[in-house]
Amino acid sequence: MAALPGTRPRAQRSDRTDPRTAVELAPPRLVRALIPACLLLVAAAALGVAVGSSHLSLLTLWHTVAGHIPLLPHRAVDPVDAAIFWQIRLPRVVLAAIVGAMLAGGGATYQGVFRNPLADPYLLGVAAGGGLGATIVIVSGGPAGLLPVAAFTGAVLAVALTYALGRTARWDTGGGTVGIGNTPIVLAGVAIAALFTAAQTYLQQQHVTTIQTVYGWILGQLTLASWSDVTVVLPYVIVAAVVLLACARRLDVLRVGEEEASTLGIDPARLRLLLIAAATLGTAAAVAVSGLIGFVGIIVPHTVRLTTSSSYRVLLPVSMIVGAAFLILADVAARTLQAPAEIPLGVVTATVGAPFFLFVLRSRRAREALS
């Protein structure tokens, strides 16, 4: 239909942001997007293990790895360099990749489930619950090995309370009908987060000598990353990632509309619960070993949307790979910009996140992708 005189025609939604078109075009776009994403991850990992107080050349990295793979040509490597690679750098890079992948995947999932472009993995109280659990261990003088367990328990408890309260709330959905929707769950998350944060603040005020330690954990760090941390978090992240990736197509259908999803045999409420549980499980495990690292779950998914596709069959796997690369690079910056001191990892990601929001506010294309 032609536009009326004196009026501007309504902008059409691009193929990249239209849910129906994005679903149809997902497979070819996935292949095209995975290749550069994987190359970025490999480059970031190589940089992560090479850069530090003791520089390791690419040739040294090759010989170090090749020495553990039969039939590959290699030469002997300095034992000190080998120890730095296997015991210090590599576990830190692997842990950063795992945490970054989970935060990015969790953020993308929450944005789809709640249809909120600013949703992140901490929306339902994961950050507040994890922070309270960690604070309890720190102020009570508990063993360091108990801190990840307490953070994980607190994060899961906070989300469980949030979902339970949100599901029991009755909400006016318009037209005189009352039902259960996303809004009560989000509001319950705000309330639970405020309650847990208040408890955490009280504990800090009662134990002022531990405030620096608490804030060090809250700001996020991978300083003491080890293979034991990797083995602790990896099973949870694998389970969460498998569930999220398996539900990617159904999440695409849910984005089109709940009525369309129901006609295709999808139970929207059950799908939401499954996705929230999986994203929370993985995020809680990541928070338990890394502390609270913000903005990853917002920056990465939206960047992938702007450059590839909004279909979750593309968005989820590519976001996880790019999120892994992003956090590795952020960790490299955190440990090198003020070497030998380290900048908290959360400070680095927040420094990148603020300009990103300014870009979104000024970019018409970005606003269309986020709508």
Secondary structure, 3 states (H helix, E strand, C coil): CCCCCCCCCCCCCCCCCCHHHHHHCHHHHHHHHHHHHHHHHHHHHHHHHHCCCCCCCHHHHHHHHHCCCCCCCCCCCCHHHHHHHHHHHHHHHHHHHHHHHHHHHHHHHHHHHHCCCCCCCCCCCHHHHHHHHHHHHHHCCCCHHHHHHHHHHHHHHHHHHHHHHHHHCCEEEECCEEECCHHHHHHHHHHHHHHHHHHHHHHHHHCHHHHHHHHHHHCCCCCCCCHHHHHHHHHHHHHHHHHHHHCHHHHHHHHHCHHHHHHCCCCHHHHHHHHHHHHHHHHHHHHHHHCCCCCHHHHHHHHHHHHCCCCHHHHHHHHHHHHHHHHHHHHHHHHHCCCCCCCCHHHHHHHHHHHHHHHHHHCHHHHHHHC
